[in-house]
Amino acid sequence: MVYVEEVSAEQQQWTRPIAKLLLDIKAAVERAKAQGETKLSDEQLITYRARYDRLVKRAARREPAAERCAA
């Protein structure tokens, strides 16, 4: 996550939202574990995947190399 802060301001337009998403997923996993769950709900997985896909598409429009990294 430190790398996100070290990239150019232009790159931060897509790296920061992806980093936030990853932290949101991490927090959701921690909450699920604390409640005795072994995985996130299907609804959560669908929601997080959709957010990820939107962010990667947005990043690809801003910086084509980002799409290759996400594949």
Beta strands, then each sheet from edge to edge (+ up, - down):
end
